[in-house]
Amino acid sequence: MKRTTLVLGACGQIGTELTLTLRAKYGNDAIIATDIKEPSLIELKEGPFEILDASDAMGLRAICEKHNVHTVYHLVAMLSATGEMFPMKAWDLNMKSLLHVLELAKEKVIEKIFWPSSIAVFGPTTPKQNTPQQTVMEPSTVYGISKLAGERWCEYYFNKYNVDVRSIRYPGLISWKSQPGGGTTDYAVEIYYKALEEGRYTSFLSKHRALPMMYMEDAIRATIELTEASSENVKVRSSYNLAGISFDPSSIGTSIKKMVPEFELNFKPDFREEIAASWPESIDDSAAQLDWGWAPKYDLEAMTEAMLTNLRAKLQLS
Ligand code: SER
């Protein structure tokens, strides 16, 4: 039986696009999509789909054995804003599911893992501009604490048990095919929907609160490139810094206005402003560039054009 690839959290913002991209590349049957709920996007059912709670160790093992899984993309997590409302649930989900997958790799049931970390591993004491790969890390959210702990576990399993695990510290991800949920960077997706649907948006982050961000197409390419890089080139086994675009609500608003001149942007910061204020404004990803050749393609203008064009078609707006 051929070995397959498993996507945990296939109905989520990243999982949806990753599953579709991997299937286009390797064929529908090579990619096993799983999630805790049935997909709303019908395309996800065009290949194997299994309902799975990623924190159920036995269920996860059974699916890995049934499908002879080689590589697991682990994309299940409770993000920063929701995590602050349910701290214990966030810790439980984010840590348990990762440890189950690491254990399966240690036992050689599976061979390779991709697991995402986040800019949330950094905190208020981290240098904000061009944040280095190695620096002070004192995260102040439960999400960030769980991602930092996860990074340490990944490196530990690599060093102790030779587990082939690879990871990226994702910036905020911006996509039109699937929506994010529960994150602090979600405003940068909502703003495009509201610009087209209502011509106005009220940002929950303040005008000049800059954060590192990336268009989903770049993020998916980075994910697959790192996972498929030859092992000796993957020198960081905790998680790689990854940079795309750095912008604040005001500049994304200006870029939208170029295509939607009547667009009106207001600001009403809420509790997410404090989370955003604890994160970097821009990221130094020279390690990813050097080790596995990372280079992003989209800048803010190109992303805005892609988002508005694709969303107009999706929402059937003229
Ligand atoms: N997008 C995430 C969040 O906002 C950060 O990784 O929580």
Residues whose N, C-alpha, C, O or C-beta is under 5 A from the ligand:
A	BS01	LIG	L79 S80 A81 S118 I119 A120 Y170 P171 G172 L173 G182 G183 T184 T185
